[in-house]
Amino acid sequence: MSLQVVVGAGAAGSATALLLAEAGDRVRLITRRGSGPAHKGVERVAADATDYTRFDELTRGATTVFNCAMPAYDRWPAEFPPLAAAVLAAAERAGAMYVMLGNTYGYGPADGPVNEDYPLVPTTVKGRIRAQMWQEARAAHDAGRVRVTEVRANDFLGAGAYSPFTLLVGAQVLAGSPAFFPGDLDAPHSWTYTGDAARTLIAAARHEESGGRAWHVPSTSEAPVRELATRLAAAAASPGPWLGRMTRATLEKIGQKDPIVAEFSEMLYLYDRPNVVDATFTAKNLNITPTRLDEVLAEMAAEYAGPTA
């Protein structure tokens, strides 16, 4: 029984830990507070990745280290690079495969669908951070120190998922309230289901040719925000929805009181035009078929309704 280490218990990290445990692997899920899903095959451990001695103990003997951790959105510049460097170093010392959960920020604004070979030309702080973390991991791989791969997701959907849509639209639609979104409501947009991200992470870790390359999670949908909101409302039997476009000025005003929302402004280029991810290579080579959107929306509606649903 191999040891699989998952760092971070967000929706994608938790799903990864559960899939590994259900497949019979021994799973150690590491977070700062020891959080994560309760499962007999998942050992939840509280630890800080920058505590090198402790982290080396926890990753020793691991076959794979999955890095699904992410600091709060407003603390990326200070906390994300050292976190990623620490997990990468621990995987290297353990002789484990290092699998990163990334996203598409590093590409910068793009015209047309982007595939995994699209150049990294970030134009934002968060985009440069994402690109830097991958480039440092890739350099370690090229130097022969550790085998690495990155799985890149787009905006998340699913129970427990966090994205501008779930925060600014999804919760309001499920509550039957008006919602406002700071982008083109009718532009095609690729959406990633957290469960599909987990399946792609595991498949990439097990693929013989993963070393040194990136993969895209096949999208559950490319529906525009307006269509997605309408379908979510139908899944929850909620009225409406009533959906409007939020101006940048309004977003920035909200951001004066909410440090997380304040970080959305620099990423608006992802939402004011079509944002489509090409995952053809991943779907073919990792044999990943995305979950149907109706299933994802039903999961989100059930989570909102709670145990009485």
Beta strands, then each sheet from edge to edge (+ up, - down):
strand 1: 3-7
strand 2: 26-31
strand 3: 42-46
strand 4: 62-67
strand 5: 97-103
strand 6: 148-153
strand 7: 155-157
strand 8: 179-181
strand 9: 191-193
strand 10: 213-216
strand 11: 243-245
sheet 1: 3+ 2+ 1+ 4+ 5+ 6+ 10+
sheet 2: 7+ 9+
sheet 3: 8+ 11+
end
